[in-house]
Amino acid sequence: MPEQTTAVPGRRTTAVRPPGPDGPAGATAVAHPNIALVKYWGKRDEQLVLPWTSSLSMTLDIFPTTTRVRLDAGAGHDAVTLNGAPATGEAARRIIAFLDLVRDRAGLPHRAVVESVNTVPTGAGLASSASGFAALAVAAAAAYGLDTDATALSRLARRGSGSASRSIFGGFAAWHAGRPTGSATEADLSSYAEPVPAAGLDPALVIAVVDAGPKDVSSRAAMRRTVDTSPLFEPWAASSEDDLAGMRAALRRGDLDAVGEIAERNALGMHATMLAARPAVRYMSPASLTVLDSVLQLRRDGVPAYATMDAGPNVKVLCHRADADRVAGAVRAAAAGGSVHIAGPGQGARLVGEGGR
Ligand code: PMV
């Protein structure tokens, strides 16, 4: 049987053997989390994972997820381990539903053995689902022999977790909300991420982990509640379009201050939509506010530093790479007891080898 290559433009690719009479195939992929500078918050279609708004992110060079998928023709069910422990509950359900989608597309019934190792705390608003489903999409597509390019992988990863669509790409990536009308197939085909050009920027994201524990309300549930009940959701979604256009222009001219200002207002606006939901969803903790204060102080002291936050209390601070140590020091002092990590722009998801037979 001929070897097949899964292509991710600009990245090294690895040949994989499609499953066949020789036995099951396997593949291993690595993906990094991404942090949105213009956020995704709210689905217009939960089943297809189609967002209300387009979003834009930076893929990180830290906290990778490595996922190995091996087909097991004789098995009656999928066997999934996360960091060495069997996956349970909602995490297992989502991964198996994702594998069902891949099996359906591949026309293959084989169950899989999935081993995923995540180096970022899970469910703490640190984008573990982005790296997790991006790595799973790339490994599973290769193991099941799907014919995918980067756009198709982005669409596929989106079905696992919306933000995962962006982790297929390195650097900056924008995820198109896609066509709001037309058939489900048209909508699905039109919603994917692609790389965004950025000139002359040498950025860092300083990540203050003030609480590494899992969040009380999943982003899925919090989004639904926000869309259904928050009077601020529509105005935020409308302003997000302007933010995206402004962000693209700021990246094109390498203007870190404009990138940071837009990112900060977009994120705080997203949190405002949640605070106005009924009942309110509040991911910010007192420790988050202390870190946000330290970012304001850095700016008063003349250091360009801008904050963003996701579905959790942890704060990410965008700055010039040259200022990252100073920013990390200020944030570390504010996030007493928390850990601080410095990330730069990282690579997109990619195959790193066969999972073995
Ligand atoms: O992809 P999800 O379901 O984990 O949602 C991620 C949502 C935010 O991280 C809050 C924003 C974003 O665009 O990544």
Residues whose N, C-alpha, C, O or C-beta is under 5 A from the ligand:
A	BS01	PMV	A36 V38 K39 Y40 S55 S129 S161 G162 S163 A164 S219 D310 A311
